[in-house]
């Protein structure tokens, strides 16, 4: 819990600085940071890194930073893309959809972890974060947001 809170505090400073330049950069870097956290977790699981408290703390800090970056990048992106009267609905739908998908995917990955071990769900999460970063790069750029309306 302490490591995740440290990640959230650090993320407040980090993503605010990076976000001034580009919301796209925040979302891509946050996804890649979450991917790096998954790689660290996989290294611990497979025995390449000793399972110490410090190593686990690094994983939780990186996950918290990544999750906060994606959330902090998603809202400004949607605000820039949506028409003014549609903005509250876009944010609400994005928040609800994210929550429902997170619970469903979490349940599936939890079942997979129970059946096959922890490495499989970690690998799936690494792949999902890579896919999210690539997908974000294919969306309209921040500069295009003003002309999209």
N, C-alpha and C positions, 0 to 999 in steps of 0.2 A: 504494500500500500504506500509506503514511504517512497519507494523508487518511482512508482507511477505518478505520485504527486510532484516529485522532483521533475519528472518529464513534462508534466503539465505546466509547471512554473517556467521551466526553460523554454518550452514551446511558446509561451506567451511573448517572450522577448524575441525568440528566433523567427517565428512565423510573421510577426508584425514587421520586422525588418525586411525579410524576404518578400513579403506580400506587397510592399510598396512598389516593387518593380513589376511583379506579375503574379496574378492568381494562378495561372497555369503552372508556373515554376513551383509554387507552394504545393499544389496538389501532386505533381509528379515527384518532387523530392520527398514528400510525405509518404507516398506509396513506396518509393524505393527504400526509404528508411524503415518502414514496416517490413519490407522484404529482407533487409539486412538483419532486423531483429529475428525474423524467422530463420535466417541462415545461422545466426548465433545460437538460437534454440536447438536447431538441428545438430550443430557441432557439439553442443552439450549432450544431447540425446545419444549421439553416435559415439561419444567418448573421445572426440578430438580435443575437447576443452574440458578441464576439470569442473565438476559440478559444485562450484563454490558459491557462497552467498553473493559475492561480488559479480560473478558471471551472470547469475540469475537477475541481479539488480540491473545490470546493463541491458538485458533483454527487456525488462519492464519499462525502463526509462525510454528505450528506443520505440517500443510499442506505443507508449503514451504520447511521445512526440509525433509519431506517424499518424495516429488516430486524430489527434488534435489538429494537425496540419490539414488532413483531408476534410475534416468538418469545417475548419476555418476557411478553407479555400472554396468549398462547395457553395456556401451561402453567398459570398460576393459574386461568384460566377453566375449563379442563378439570378441574382439581382440584376446583373448586367445584361443577361440574355432575355429576361421576361419583360413584358410590357408592364407599365406601372400598376394597372389595376389587377394584373395577374400575379404579382410578386408574392403576396401573402399566401396564396394557394400553392404556388410552386414550392415555397419553403416548407409549408406544412406537408405537402405530398412527399417531398424529398425526405423529411424527417421521419414520417410514418413508414414510408417504404424502406428506408434504411434500417429502422428498428425491426420491422417484420422480417426482412431478409436476413438480418444479423441473427435473430433468434432461430429462424429456420435452418440457416447454414450452420450455426453453432450446434444445434441439435443433431444434425446429420454428421458433422465432424466429431462430435462427442461420441456418437454411436460407432463411427469408424475407429476412433481411438480405443474404444472398448474392445472392438473386434480384432483390429490389426496392430495396435500400438500407437504411440504418440507421434512417431515419425511421419506417418501418412498424412494426418491432418495438418501438421506443420508444412509439409511439402505442398499440400493443396493451397494453404494460405499464402505461401511464397508465390506460387503460380498465379493466384488471384490478384496479388499485389502487382506483379509484373504486368498482367493483363490490364489492370486498372490504369497503370502509368501509360501504357501504350494507347489505350482507349482515350485517355485524356489528351494525349498529343494529337489525336485525330479530330477532336472537337474544335469548333471555331475558336480562334485565338481571342485574347482579351481585347485587342484592338478592334476585332470584328464584332464585339458585343454591341458597340454603339450603332453600327450600321445594320445589325440584325433586326433591330426594332422597327 
